[in-house]
Amino acid sequence: MEVRAEVERGGGIEIKPPPGSEGLAVDVSFEISFGIHINTSTLKVTLKELSGGVVPVGLMYAWGVDWGRHGATWGVLKVTPKRTLNYSSAYSLVISGGLQDYLGSLLLESDMVSLYTTMSEPDTDGDGVPDSSDAFPYDPTAWKDTDGDGVPDGRDAFPEDPEYSSDIDGDGKPDELDPDADGDGMPDAWERRYGLDPTLDDSGADPDGDGYTNIEEYMEGTDPLSESSNPGEREKRIFESSLLTAAVILVALLVTYLFFSRGGRGLRRERKEPPLPSEGILELDEELEEFLEE
């Protein structure tokens, strides 16, 4: 952007204020037009921020002849700041050293002073934070990003750690290091396995419509997306399996009992009683006893 000021001869020197001297862009350059070719060797140009220091500038001068004005000469001095000006700041542009024409005649002895005010810093998203200080100049709900991770501090669970930013369940552990990021009681790996959302507490949902929630299916080790695979069916299978096992054990016990209480006798060797003595031997024993008694 360029700002023009005019200095003309005509019964003296008239300094015309440049248009738009308020609200100037910070990348402004100044052009001062003279109605005569001047001697620039004596000029000194100073651009200063009223609340700060001097701003270095570059100068470029051009002149020519206006044949439409009967050969009158003209000159233009361009002043270009060597750095961007500050927003909402007041500056003075001072041309000193005496204004002379190219023949050396003094035209103006006093300094030429022009005052300028730069525009307010733009706030593209209108959040009250200037774009230069706004990490998110197009988002009116965010403006600060302390760790520079691209996530606004207001949405960053770890605003000073650029590696982590999310903690869905608010347990103080980054989601990347949390086996159950949403804190719904179901591990993320299990939820991803069955196509559930590991960032949403869907423990109470029942996607397969079997009457059992996801958390119940997880606890029982069943498929939350299969109506035929549910805790009820599993319990039924476990009961049937237990019943079958009990029946097998009962049968085994019964067979064992029968084997040893009845049929097992045939396998044991019967005890043989000694043969009884004959009657003659018994009589001999009785007579021997009587003889001994006599």
C-alpha positions in Angstrom: 0.0 0.0 0.0 1.3 3.5 -0.8 0.4 6.8 0.8 0.9 10.0 -1.2 1.6 13.4 0.3 2.0 16.4 -2.0 4.1 19.5 -1.7 3.5 22.1 -4.3 4.9 25.6 -5.1 2.4 28.4 -5.5 3.0 31.4 -3.4 4.8 29.2 -0.9 4.9 25.5 0.0 1.7 23.6 0.6 1.8 20.3 2.3 -1.3 18.2 1.5 -2.1 15.5 4.0 -2.0 12.1 2.5 -5.3 10.3 2.0 -6.0 7.6 4.5 -3.5 8.8 7.0 -5.4 6.9 9.7 -5.8 3.1 9.6 -2.8 2.5 7.4 -1.8 -1.0 6.5 1.3 -2.2 8.4 3.1 -2.9 5.1 2.6 0.7 3.9 5.2 2.7 1.9 5.0 6.4 1.5 5.3 8.5 -1.7 5.8 12.2 -1.3 5.2 14.2 -4.5 6.9 17.5 -5.1 5.7 19.9 -7.8 9.3 20.6 -8.6 12.5 18.7 -9.0 14.3 19.0 -5.7 17.8 18.5 -4.3 17.7 15.3 -2.2 21.3 15.5 -1.1 20.4 17.7 1.9 17.3 15.8 2.9 17.0 13.6 5.9 13.9 11.3 6.3 13.0 9.8 9.7 10.1 7.4 10.4 9.5 7.0 14.1 6.9 5.2 16.1 5.7 7.7 18.7 5.6 5.1 21.5 8.8 3.3 20.3 11.9 3.8 18.3 13.0 4.8 14.8 12.1 2.6 11.9 14.8 2.1 9.3 13.7 3.1 5.8 14.8 2.9 2.3 14.6 5.9 0.0 14.1 6.1 -3.8 13.8 9.4 -5.7 12.5 10.0 -9.2 12.0 13.2 -11.2 10.9 14.3 -14.6 9.5 17.1 -16.8 5.9 17.8 -17.4 5.6 19.2 -20.8 1.9 19.8 -20.3 2.9 22.3 -17.7 5.3 24.1 -20.0 8.2 22.1 -19.0 7.7 22.2 -15.3 9.7 19.6 -13.4 8.4 17.2 -10.8 9.9 14.9 -8.2 8.7 11.9 -6.2 10.4 10.6 -3.1 9.4 7.0 -2.1 10.0 6.0 1.6 9.8 2.3 2.3 10.0 0.9 5.9 12.5 -1.9 6.2 10.2 -3.8 8.5 6.5 -4.2 9.0 4.9 -1.6 11.1 3.0 -2.4 14.3 -0.7 -2.5 14.4 -2.7 0.3 16.1 0.4 2.5 16.4 1.1 6.2 15.7 4.1 7.1 13.5 5.6 10.4 12.4 7.3 10.9 9.1 9.8 13.8 9.3 11.6 15.3 6.3 14.3 17.7 7.5 17.5 19.4 6.2 15.7 22.1 4.3 13.8 21.6 1.1 15.7 23.0 -2.0 15.1 22.9 -5.6 17.6 21.3 -8.0 19.3 24.6 -8.4 19.9 24.9 -4.7 17.2 27.6 -3.9 15.7 27.1 -0.5 12.0 26.3 -0.7 11.2 25.3 2.8 13.5 25.6 5.8 11.3 24.0 8.4 10.8 20.3 8.8 7.9 18.6 7.1 6.0 16.4 9.5 3.3 14.0 8.7 1.5 11.8 11.3 0.0 8.4 10.6 -1.8 5.7 12.5 -1.8 2.1 11.5 -4.8 -0.1 11.4 -5.9 -2.3 14.2 -4.6 -5.8 13.9 -7.0 -8.0 12.0 -9.1 -10.6 13.9 -10.3 -12.9 11.1 -12.5 -15.1 13.2 -13.8 -12.3 15.5 -12.9 -14.0 18.7 -11.2 -10.9 20.2 -7.7 -12.3 19.7 -5.6 -10.7 16.9 -4.5 -13.1 14.2 -0.8 -12.7 15.1 -1.6 -14.1 18.6 -4.3 -16.5 17.5 -3.1 -20.1 16.9 -6.4 -20.7 15.2 -7.3 -17.5 13.3 -10.2 -19.1 11.5 -11.8 -20.8 14.6 -13.7 -18.4 16.8 -13.8 -21.0 19.6 -10.0 -21.5 19.9 -6.9 -19.4 19.9 -4.3 -21.0 22.1 -2.1 -24.1 21.6 0.6 -24.2 24.3 2.3 -27.4 23.2 1.9 -26.7 19.4 0.3 -30.1 18.6 -2.5 -28.5 16.6 -5.2 -29.2 19.2 -6.6 -26.1 21.0 -5.8 -26.0 24.7 -9.5 -26.0 25.6 -9.8 -29.3 23.8 -6.5 -30.8 24.8 -6.5 -33.0 27.8 -2.7 -32.6 28.0 -2.1 -29.0 26.8 1.6 -29.1 27.7 2.4 -32.4 26.1 2.6 -32.4 22.3 2.5 -36.2 22.1 -0.9 -36.7 23.7 -4.1 -34.7 23.6 -7.1 -37.0 24.2 -8.4 -38.6 27.4 -12.0 -39.6 26.7 -12.8 -41.2 30.1 -11.0 -38.5 32.0 -8.9 -40.9 34.0 -5.7 -38.9 33.5 -4.2 -41.5 31.2 -3.8 -40.7 27.5 -6.1 -42.7 25.2 -3.1 -44.0 23.3 -1.9 -45.6 26.6 -5.3 -46.6 28.0 -6.5 -50.1 27.2 -10.1 -48.9 27.8 -10.1 -45.3 26.4 -13.8 -44.6 26.9 -13.9 -46.3 30.3 -16.9 -48.4 29.5 -15.5 -51.6 31.0 -14.8 -53.2 27.7 -11.2 -53.2 26.3 -10.6 -51.2 23.1 -9.1 -54.3 21.4 -12.3 -56.3 22.1 -14.5 -53.4 20.9 -12.5 -53.0 17.7 -12.7 -56.8 17.2 -16.5 -56.6 17.0 -16.7 -53.3 15.3 -17.8 -51.3 18.3 -16.7 -47.8 19.0 -13.8 -47.6 21.5 -14.2 -43.9 21.9 -17.9 -44.1 23.0 -19.4 -45.6 26.1 -21.6 -48.2 24.5 -21.6 -50.7 27.3 -25.4 -50.5 27.6 -26.1 -51.0 23.9 -27.5 -54.2 22.4 -26.6 -54.2 18.7 -27.7 -57.8 18.1 -31.0 -57.4 19.9 -30.7 -60.5 21.9 -31.6 -58.8 25.2 -28.1 -58.7 26.5 -25.9 -55.6 26.6 -22.4 -55.3 25.2 -20.9 -55.3 28.7 -22.8 -58.5 29.6 -21.7 -60.1 26.3 -18.1 -59.1 27.1 -18.2 -60.5 30.7 -19.6 -63.8 29.5 -17.3 -64.0 26.5 -20.1 -64.1 23.8 -20.5 -62.3 20.5 -22.3 -58.9 20.9 -23.2 -59.0 17.2 -24.7 -62.5 17.1 -28.2 -63.1 18.5 -27.5 -66.8 18.9 -24.4 -66.1 20.9 -25.4 -64.6 24.2 -25.0 -65.2 27.9 -28.4 -67.0 28.1 -27.4 -69.6 25.5 -24.0 -69.9 27.1 -25.6 -70.6 30.5 -27.9 -73.1 28.9 -25.0 -74.9 27.3 -23.0 -74.9 30.6 -26.1 -76.3 32.4 -26.6 -79.0 29.8 -22.9 -79.8 29.9 -22.9 -80.0 33.7 -26.0 -82.1 33.7 -24.4 -84.5 31.2 -21.3 -84.7 33.3 -23.3 -85.4 36.4 -25.2 -88.1 34.6 -21.9 -89.8 33.5 -20.5 -89.7 37.0 -23.8 -91.1 38.5 -23.8 -94.0 36.0 -20.1 -94.7 36.8 -20.9 -94.8 40.5 -23.9 -97.1 40.0 -21.9 -99.5 37.8 -19.1 -99.6 40.4 -21.6 -100.3 43.2 -23.3 -103.1 41.4 -20.0 -104.6 40.4 -18.8 -104.8 44.0 -22.0 -105.5 45.8 -23.4 -108.3 43.6 -21.5 -109.5 40.6 -18.2 -109.0 42.3 -18.7 -112.0 44.6 -18.1 -114.4 41.8 -14.6 -113.0 41.5 -13.7 -113.6 45.2 -12.2 -116.9 46.2 -14.6 -118.7 48.6 -13.2 -119.8 52.0 -13.2 -123.6 52.3 -14.1 -125.0 55.7 -12.0 -127.9 57.0 -13.7 -131.3 56.7 -15.4 -132.6 59.8 -13.8 -135.7 61.6 -15.6 -139.0 61.2 -17.7 -140.4 64.1 -15.2 -143.1 64.9 -12.5 -140.7 65.7 -14.8 -138.7 67.9 -15.7 -141.9 69.9 -12.0 -142.7 70.3 -11.3 -139.3 71.7 -14.1 -139.7 74.3 -12.8 -143.1 75.5 -9.3 -141.6 75.8 -10.5 -138.8 78.0 -12.3 -141.3 80.3 -9.2 -143.5 80.7 -7.1 -140.5 81.6 -9.6 -139.4 84.2 -9.4 -142.9 86.0 
